Amino acid sequence: MRKFPDPTEQELSEGAQAVAFQIANGNMRQNCILQTNLPTKVQAQRYLLANWPAVEKMARDALALGKVENGEIRLAMPPT
């Protein structure tokens, strides 16, 4: 398994990273943001891809419950 690169000074100052994605909502697209506790964008993106089925389900559940604020769904990474 490849080792992640060390976080840059900018990433350390920014703190935990978020990653944006979209899901289909009928014939429209719904913006979503997943807030992680990971220090780099690369790690956050890899987390999203590795856990896509669970993250997509969380987003679709939030959409069904009407938890859309300012045109986007905000999700938090489950604690590990």
C-alpha positions as CSV (number, residue, x, y, z in Angstrom):
1,M,0.0,0.0,0.0
2,R,1.3,3.4,-0.9
3,K,2.1,5.9,1.8
4,F,0.3,9.2,1.7
5,P,2.6,12.3,1.3
6,D,3.0,14.4,4.3
7,P,0.6,17.4,4.5
8,T,1.9,20.7,3.3
9,E,2.1,23.8,5.5
10,Q,-1.0,25.1,3.8
11,E,-2.9,21.9,4.4
12,L,-1.9,21.9,8.0
13,S,-3.0,25.5,8.4
14,E,-6.4,24.7,6.7
15,G,-7.1,21.8,9.0
16,A,-9.5,19.0,8.1
17,Q,-10.4,18.8,4.4
18,A,-13.7,18.7,2.6
19,V,-14.5,17.1,-0.7
20,A,-17.3,18.1,-3.1
21,F,-19.3,15.8,-5.3
22,Q,-22.6,15.6,-7.1
23,I,-25.4,13.0,-7.2
24,A,-28.2,12.6,-9.7
25,N,-31.6,13.9,-8.6
26,G,-34.0,13.1,-11.4
27,N,-32.8,15.0,-14.4
28,M,-30.8,17.5,-12.2
29,R,-27.6,17.2,-10.2
30,Q,-27.4,17.8,-6.5
31,N,-24.2,19.4,-5.0
32,C,-22.9,17.6,-1.9
33,I,-19.9,18.3,0.4
34,L,-18.3,15.7,2.6
35,Q,-16.4,17.1,5.6
36,T,-13.6,14.7,6.6
37,N,-11.1,14.7,9.5
38,L,-8.3,14.0,7.0
39,P,-5.4,16.5,6.6
40,T,-5.0,16.4,2.8
41,K,-7.3,16.7,-0.2
42,V,-5.8,13.5,-1.7
43,Q,-6.7,11.6,1.4
44,A,-10.2,13.1,1.5
45,Q,-10.8,12.2,-2.2
46,R,-9.5,8.7,-1.7
47,Y,-11.8,8.2,1.3
48,L,-14.8,9.4,-0.8
49,L,-13.9,6.9,-3.6
50,A,-13.2,4.0,-1.2
51,N,-16.5,4.6,0.7
52,W,-18.7,5.7,-2.2
53,P,-21.6,3.4,-1.6
54,A,-22.0,4.5,2.0
55,V,-21.4,8.2,1.2
56,E,-23.9,8.1,-1.6
57,K,-26.5,6.5,0.6
58,M,-26.0,9.2,3.3
59,A,-26.4,11.9,0.6
60,R,-29.6,10.3,-0.8
61,D,-31.0,9.8,2.7
62,A,-30.3,13.5,3.4
63,L,-31.9,14.5,0.1
64,A,-35.0,12.4,0.9
65,L,-35.3,14.2,4.3
66,G,-35.0,17.6,2.6
67,K,-31.7,18.4,4.3
68,V,-30.6,20.7,1.5
69,E,-29.2,24.1,2.6
70,N,-28.2,26.8,0.2
71,G,-28.4,24.3,-2.7
72,E,-26.1,21.7,-1.2
73,I,-26.1,18.7,1.1
74,R,-23.5,18.8,3.8
75,L,-22.3,15.5,5.2
76,A,-19.8,14.6,7.9
77,M,-17.4,11.7,7.8
78,P,-18.5,9.1,10.3
79,P,-16.1,8.6,13.3
80,T,-13.6,5.8,12.8
